[in-house]
Amino acid sequence: MTSSARSHMVRSVFCLLLLAGCATSPPVRYHTLAHPGGDAATTGSDAARVLVQILPVGVPEGVTRENIVLKDPGGRITVLQTDRWLAPVADDLKQLVADALWRSVRAADTYDAPVPEDATALPRYRLALRVERFDAIPGQSAVVAGSWTLRSLTDGAVHICRWAGTQPLAGPDPGAAVAALAAASQRLVGRIGDSLREALNGGADVCGATSSAGVAQ
């Protein structure tokens, strides 16, 4: 066999090995905080009773990447290469908030479609949410904590609330971590919906029990 033929054979074998390696690469799995199939409570048609400007949600820097990030009990970080968020976590959380406010008081998000002050008699609010913790520890629990400011654009009243809670993980896999983070996030946005309802009802303590931590069993 000539040196040229041997060189050609080596290149061919190398290419085949490279293709085989690509063919056996694990598939990328995409995850979302939303419930599969959507929420039946948000379907159908109805008139808005409240208008809320939901500002873009602030999240920790480590959550801005598309890869899912896990923490171990010692605080070390693992960035998963084959488990990723389908959409930015901040966008998912903003949609969860919008859905929760609609379920709670039929509040419509007007951030992308502002309504002039003199165009409606509906109550108007501005909501700013900052998520401070969004962690999942395999084998233990997920922790979600957030603070939000609810400002009435009608009379200027301002309410500043905070909620933090943990959600046990059902297993050690990334899917269990995502499910726990999603469940804790749903509880957070549910509290935000409660605070808006209390504000509309003229409650003395709009934040109420939202300032205390919650643990799901």
C-alpha positions in Angstrom: 0.0 0.0 0.0 1.4 3.4 -1.0 1.9 6.2 1.5 -0.8 8.2 -0.3 -3.3 5.3 0.1 -2.5 4.9 3.8 -3.0 8.7 4.3 -6.4 8.5 2.6 -7.4 5.5 4.7 -6.4 7.3 7.9 -8.4 10.3 7.0 -11.4 8.2 6.1 -11.3 6.3 9.4 -11.0 9.6 11.3 -14.0 11.0 9.5 -16.0 7.9 10.3 -15.1 8.1 14.0 -16.0 11.8 14.1 -19.4 11.0 12.5 -20.0 8.2 15.0 -19.2 10.4 17.9 -21.7 13.0 16.7 -24.4 10.4 16.1 -24.1 9.2 19.7 -24.2 12.7 21.3 -27.0 12.9 23.9 -30.1 14.9 22.7 -30.8 18.3 24.2 -33.9 18.4 26.4 -35.8 21.7 26.7 -37.8 22.8 29.7 -40.3 25.4 30.6 -41.8 26.8 33.9 -45.3 26.7 32.3 -47.6 23.7 32.9 -47.8 21.4 29.9 -50.9 22.3 27.8 -51.4 25.6 29.4 -53.7 26.7 32.2 -57.4 26.2 31.6 -58.1 29.1 33.9 -56.6 31.5 31.4 -58.5 30.3 28.4 -61.8 31.7 27.0 -62.8 35.4 26.6 -63.6 38.0 29.2 -63.3 41.7 29.8 -60.4 43.0 31.8 -61.3 44.6 35.2 -57.8 45.9 36.1 -54.9 47.2 34.0 -51.3 46.4 35.1 -48.0 47.3 33.6 -45.9 44.3 34.4 -42.3 45.4 34.0 -39.6 42.9 32.7 -38.7 40.5 35.6 -35.3 40.8 37.1 -33.5 37.5 37.8 -30.1 36.5 39.2 -27.2 36.6 36.8 -26.7 32.8 36.9 -30.3 32.3 35.6 -29.9 34.4 32.5 -28.1 31.6 30.6 -30.1 29.1 28.6 -28.5 26.1 30.3 -30.1 24.8 33.5 -27.9 25.4 36.5 -28.0 23.2 39.6 -26.3 23.7 43.0 -25.0 21.1 45.4 -25.3 21.5 49.2 -21.8 23.0 49.3 -22.8 25.8 46.9 -20.9 24.4 43.9 -22.5 25.0 40.5 -23.2 22.5 37.8 -24.1 23.9 34.3 -26.1 21.2 32.4 -25.2 21.0 28.7 -28.1 18.9 27.5 -30.9 20.4 29.7 -31.8 23.9 28.7 -34.6 26.5 29.1 -36.9 26.7 26.1 -37.3 30.5 26.7 -35.4 32.9 29.0 -36.5 32.3 32.6 -37.3 36.0 33.0 -39.8 35.8 30.1 -41.4 32.6 31.5 -41.8 34.2 35.0 -43.4 37.4 33.4 -45.9 35.2 31.7 -46.6 33.3 34.9 -47.3 36.6 36.6 -49.6 37.8 33.9 -51.5 34.5 34.0 -51.8 34.7 37.8 -53.1 38.3 37.8 -55.7 37.4 35.2 -56.9 34.4 37.3 -56.9 36.5 40.5 -58.7 39.7 39.4 -59.0 39.6 35.6 -56.0 42.0 35.3 -54.6 42.5 31.9 -50.9 43.3 31.2 -50.5 46.6 29.4 -46.7 46.9 29.3 -46.5 46.3 25.6 -49.7 48.1 24.8 -50.0 51.2 27.1 -53.4 52.6 27.7 -53.7 56.4 28.0 -54.8 57.6 31.5 -57.9 59.3 30.1 -59.0 56.4 28.0 -60.3 54.1 30.8 -61.9 54.3 34.2 -60.4 50.9 35.2 -57.9 50.8 38.1 -54.3 51.0 36.8 -51.2 49.6 38.5 -47.5 49.1 37.8 -45.8 45.9 39.0 -42.0 45.3 39.3 -40.8 41.9 40.3 -37.2 41.0 41.2 -36.4 37.3 41.8 -33.6 37.0 44.3 -33.2 33.3 44.5 -33.9 30.6 41.9 -31.9 27.6 43.0 -32.4 23.8 42.8 -30.3 21.4 44.9 -30.6 17.8 43.6 -31.8 15.4 46.2 -33.1 18.2 48.4 -35.3 21.1 47.3 -35.8 24.2 45.1 -35.7 27.6 46.6 -37.5 30.6 45.0 -37.6 34.1 46.5 -38.8 37.3 45.1 -39.6 40.9 46.0 -42.2 43.1 44.2 -43.4 46.6 44.2 -47.0 47.3 43.4 -47.8 50.9 42.6 -51.3 52.3 42.0 -51.2 54.7 39.0 -54.5 56.1 40.1 -53.7 57.3 43.6 -49.9 56.7 43.9 -50.2 54.1 46.7 -47.1 51.9 46.9 -46.8 48.4 48.4 -43.5 46.5 48.7 -43.8 42.8 49.4 -41.5 39.7 49.5 -42.1 36.0 49.5 -39.7 33.0 49.7 -40.5 29.3 49.7 -39.0 25.9 49.1 -40.3 23.0 47.1 -39.0 19.4 47.6 -37.5 17.6 44.6 -39.3 14.4 43.6 -36.0 12.9 42.3 -32.4 13.6 41.4 -32.8 14.2 37.7 -33.0 17.6 36.0 -36.7 17.2 35.2 -37.4 17.0 38.9 -35.4 20.1 39.5 -37.4 22.0 36.8 -40.7 20.7 38.2 -39.9 21.9 41.7 -38.7 25.3 40.4 -41.9 25.6 38.4 -44.1 24.7 41.4 -42.3 27.2 43.7 -42.6 29.9 41.0 -46.4 29.2 40.7 -46.7 29.8 44.5 -44.7 33.1 44.2 -46.9 34.5 41.4 -50.0 33.3 43.3 -48.9 35.5 46.2 -48.5 38.4 43.8 -52.0 37.9 42.6 -53.2 37.8 46.2 -51.5 41.1 46.9 -53.1 42.9 44.0 -56.5 41.6 45.0 -56.0 42.9 48.5 -54.9 46.3 47.2 -58.1 46.5 45.1 -60.2 45.6 48.1 -58.5 48.3 50.2 -56.9 45.8 52.6 -54.8 47.3 55.4 -52.0 44.7 54.9 -51.6 44.1 51.2 -48.6 41.9 51.6 -50.1 39.9 54.4 -48.6 36.5 54.8 -46.6 37.0 51.6 -43.6 38.2 53.6 -43.0 34.9 55.3 -41.3 31.9 53.9 -43.3 28.9 52.8 -42.4 25.2 52.7 -44.3 22.8 50.5 -44.8 19.3 51.8 
